[in-house]
Structures are given as C-alpha cells and as structure tokens.
Amino acid sequence: MRTLICGSIAYDTIMVFRDRFRNHILPDRLHILNVAFLVPDMRREFGGCAGNIAYTLNLLGGEPLIMATVGDDSQPYAQRLERLRLAQDHVRRIPDTFTAQAFITTDLDDNQITAFHPGAMNFSHHNHVHEVGNVGLGIVAPDGREGMLQHAREFDAAGIPFIFDPGQGLPMFTGEELLEFVRMATYVTVNDYEGELLQERTGRRLDELAKLVSALVVTLGARGSRVYAKGQQIDIPCVKPEEVVDPTGCGDAFRAGLLYGIAAGLDWGLAGRLASLLGAIKVARRGGQNHHFTRDEIAARFKEAFGTRPW
C-alpha cells in the first residue's frame, strides 16, 4: 500500500561542547548574555519527520512517498534519497530558501541549546494531497502550520485514512484546530507530554478523544506505549535496546512501524510491538537514519522479544 508521508525534511547539525554550560553562563548576567562555545566535535545528519519515517518504512518493505518542501541547499539530501530509492516526485524545492535545519549544541551534562530554522518548511502548503494518485494511507507529521492543516483537510476530503502526528508542532494550534484534526484523522499518535498538552488544549480526556478515531496511540518512553482502540486500552511493552545512544528519531521509527502495521492489517497488539521494537533499534544509533535491518532480522528480533513473529 502506498503511504503518503507529509512532513518535514531537515538537516540536523549536532555539536558537542566539551564542558558544561553552567560554567560559562552566569545567572546574574542573563540580561547581557554574550557567550561563545568551542565545539570541536560536529556532525551533520539527515533528518526531518518525513525523511525519518520514510527511511524506516522503506527498510520494512513499505511503499513510502514523501511530500515535503526543501530549499536551495537540498542537493545532498536529494542524492541520499536517490541512493535509498525513495521517490522525490512530491519533494518540492522552494527557491531562495534554506532547507529546514536544527543546530544543536550539547554539553557534558547532555543539556542542549537548539536553534531551529524552518526555512522551506513554511511553504509546505504549496504541496497538495490530490496531486498524488493511488494512495491508500497517509500521515500528517510536524511541518509548516498551514501545510499541516491543509494536508489533513485534503486527506479527509479524499477519504484517505491518515495518522495525525502533531509532535513538536502541537503548540502551534488552538484547541479548536486540534479537535478539527482529530475529527478528520483516522488515527492519532502523541507522546505522553503531547498527550497532556492535547488534553489541556482541547478540554477532552484522551479516552474521550479516542472515541473520535479508530485508534489513539500514546508513547510512554521506557514504559512502552498505550493504544486506545474500540473502547479498550492495549498496553504495549517497551523493548530493551542494545544500548542507548541517541533518542533523535525514535518517535519517527515508531510511527513507521505503526504505518506498516496498519497497511499490513496487523492487529494493534502486533503493530504496537513492531513499532516498539523499531524505536529500540533506532535508539542504539546516532541520528534518525543510521539504523539498518532486514525483514528477516526484524522477524527474528521480534520473536526474541515477544515470543512470536510479526508476519
């Protein structure tokens, strides 16, 4: 089943400061803050929710189609997508813009200072769901505000089931807009913090919101995840990773597992466990797109973790 992934494509520039921010930021001088951090360690990762989700779904053997906007500096990303054999028909370049990018500086205490430039992401509404044919499933992941609203409405108008995944974009929307998203969506995915914010903004409990969709999935970090579906709560256990290296992109890997499970007709217990396993595999690698596996390896690890096979 072809799955249309509406979301961001971004570069993540990650720098390591070999000291502690607290040694260089004076609390009584914050009103005249002027600091510089020497960052001898730096790497650039390919990221963005759409890129990350498509990467993992492709490894699973799904059929992802990326819908995103990029800037004039997108050539390295385009070359990567070509190597991965991920179609770029609906990746639109916006002239005179930069591709969305995050600049992240981490200190020895794992504190982070991040600057995010949305760039071409702000023009995501230039893409339209109706421009893509033969799509059976979709996802509206974090992207430009107008683009997220537009793509959800277009999925709804076309009768295409889709996941609403607000992620870090959730604070951009009012309670009324969030309720509109939920009513249009077939599925909703949030982490525990986003779930609390969703309840606060909409004035509805999660179990109430779950009645508006086929399933509402909440990830709970090391405590696994919970699926609200058909009036039931299905608790999904966490899979212990080989090691914890970098959480960046774990949520995207999880969502790729859900999309694959939905497209393959898996029940929520199996789909949730597959998603949990993918998150554990991702966390053991740096960046959102540096983990690797085959379908046979996934099946073997799934059986090791849960005592059965996913397919």
N, C-alpha and C positions, 0 to 999 in steps of 0.2 A: 504493500500500500504506500503510495506516495504521500509523504508528510511535509507540509509546508511550515517552515520554521521562521517566523517573523521575530526579529530581534536584532541585537547589535553585533557588529564586527568591530573589534578593537585591538589595539596594541597595549600590552602591559609592560612598562619599563620598571623593573624592580631593582632597587639599590639597597645596599647594606652599609649602615653606619656602624663602625666597629667601636662604639662607645654607647653611652646612654643619654637620651635626650635630656633627662633631668639634670645632667651635669653641665648642660650648656644653655638651658632655659631658666632664667631667674624669675621666680613667681612674682616678685615685686617690680619687675621691669617688663611685664607683658604689654603694657601700653606703648612701649617703644621697642617692640621686638624686632631684632635685626640679626639673624643668625645664619650661618652657613655650615653645612655638614660635608666633610670629605667622605666620599663614597667610592672606595677603591673597587668594590665588587658591584657589578651591574650586569643585568641580563635583560633581554627583550623577548617577551613571549607573545605568541599569537593567542588572542582571547576574544572576549565578547560572547554573550549568551548564545547567539545564533551559531557562531562558529564552533563553540564548545559542544553544544548539543548535537549539531550535525556530525561533528567528528566522532563522537561515541556511538551515535545511532548508525553511522556508516560502518563502524567496526562490527556492530551486531548483525549487519546484513540487512538493515532497513533501507528505505529509499528517501533520504532527506533532500529537501530542496530549500536552499537558503534564500530568504528575502531580507535584504539589508541595504544600507547606503554606506558608501565609503568615500574617501577623499582622494586628492591628487597623489598622496603618498601610499596608495594601496597596492602598488605593484608587487612587493614582496609577499603580501597576503594572497594576491591573485595567483602567483606562482605556486604557493603552497596548496591552495585549493585545487589547482590543476594537477599537482602531483598526487593529491589524495583522490582524484577523480570525483570531486564534488562540483556539480554544475554551478555555473555562475550567471545563468541566464537572467536571474532576478536580483543580482547584486548590482545596484545602480551607483555609478560614480557621480558625485556632485562636484562640479568644477569650483575651484577657488576655495576649497575646504580641506581640512585635515581629517583623516580617519579618526574616529573616537579613540582616545587613549588615556590611560591612567599612569601616573608617575608616583610610585610607591617607595618611600624610604622607611626601612625597618631598622630598629636599633637592637642592641644585645638583649633587651628585655622583651623582644617581639612587639614592642609598641610600633605603631605605624603612623606616618604622616602621608596622606594621599592627596594629590591634585588630579582632578578628572576633567578632561576637555571633551565635550560631547561631539563637537565638530559636525561631520556629515550626518550623524545620528539624528540631529534636529530636523532633518529633511526626510525622515522615514515615511512620511505621509505621501511622498511622491510615488511610492510603490502601491500597487493595488492587488488585492487577492484575486479579483476577477480576471487579471491578466494571466493567471496560471490555470492550465487545464488539467483535468484528471487527478484531482487531489481528494484523498479520502479522509484526511486528518490534518489538524493544524495545531499550532501553539502560538500564543501571543506572549512573548517573553519581554524583559526590560528593553526599552527602545525609546525613541522620541515620544513625548507625550501625545501629540496629535496622531502620530502613526499608530500608537497602541490602540487608541480609541477607534480610529478609522478601520484598522485591520480586524478588530473584534466585531465591529458592525458589519463588515463585509463578509466575514465568515458566517455570521448569523444570517445575513440576507441570502447567502448562497446555500444555507442548510448544511454546511460542513462542520462536523463536530470538532471542537478545539479545546485545548487547555488554556486557561487564563493563569499566567505565572507572573504576578506583578513584581516580585523580587524587590530590588532596591529602588524600583520606580514607584512603589506603592505610595510614598508620601506625596507624590505629585497630584494625587487625585482626591477629590472630595468624597464624602460618604455616599452621596447620591450617585456619583460616577462609578464608584466601586460596586455599588449594588447593580448598576446597569451592566457592568462587566460580568458579574456573577450570573445575572439573569440570562445573559446571552450565551455564556460559556456552557460547555458540557461537563467540564472538569475544572477544578481549581487546585493549584498547588502553592503552598506557602511554607516557610519555616516557622518555628514557634514564635519568634519575635514578630514576624509579619502577621501571623495569625492573631496575636494580641492587638496589633495595630488595626488590622482589618475589623475586628470586633468593636474596637473603640470608635473607629470612623463611621461604621455602618449602624452601630447600635444593635447589632444582631450577634447572638452567640454562634459559635462555629457549627453546632448541631442544627441550628436554625438555618444558617446559610447552606449547609449540606443538603437540605431538603429542596433547594432550588437547582441543584445539579445532580448528575449521575454519581459523582464521587468528589469528595474534598479530601486532599492529602496534606498532612502536616508533618514535616520532618522535625525530629527532636534531637538532632545531634547524636551523641553517644548512646542515647536512649532509644534509637531506632526511629520509627515513624508510625503514624496512625492514619488509617483510611476510614472516612465516614462514607458509607455507601448503603443504600436501601435500608436506612434506619438502624444499621449496625455499625459498631466500631471494630475495626480489624487492626490489631497491633502487630507491627512488623518489627522483628528483632534487628538489631544492628549487627553487621559483620565486622569482626575484628580485623583491622588491616595488618599487613606485614610490618609496616611502620608508619608513623605519622610524620609526613614531610611537609605538606603544603595543602591547606584546605581549599585553595583557589580552584573553582570549577567543580567542586564536589556536587553542589546542587544541580549543576547542568548535566553531569553524568547521571545523577539520579533521575532527572527528568527524561533523559534519553531512554533509560530503562522503562519508565512508565509509558512513553510513546510507543516503544517497541511492543510492550505487553498489550497495550490497547489494540494496536494494529494486528497483533497475532491472535487476539481473542483470549488471552490468558485471564484467569480469574485474578481478583485483586490480591489474594494471598501470594500467588506466584509473581505477578507483576511487581508488587511491592518488594518482595525478596530479591528479585533481579535488580531492581533499582538500588536497593541497599548494598548489594554486592558490588555494583559498579562504582558507587560512591567510595567504598573501601579500597577498590583498586586504584581509583584516581588519587586518593589522599596520600598514597605511597610514592607519588611522583610530583615533581615541581611543575607548575604551570597547569593550564587547563587542557592541554592537548599533547601531552608527552607520555601518556599511558598506552600500552599496547596489549592486545589479546586476540585470540582466535575464538570462534564459536565453540570449538571443542574444549578449549581451555576454560571458557566461561561455564560450560556444562559440567566439567569436572570440579571446578571450584564451588559451583552451586551445590552439587551433590555432597561435597565435603562439608559445606556449611549447613545445609538443610536436610540432608539425607535423601533427597530426590533430585530429579533432573527438571530443568525448566521447559524442555521441549523433547 
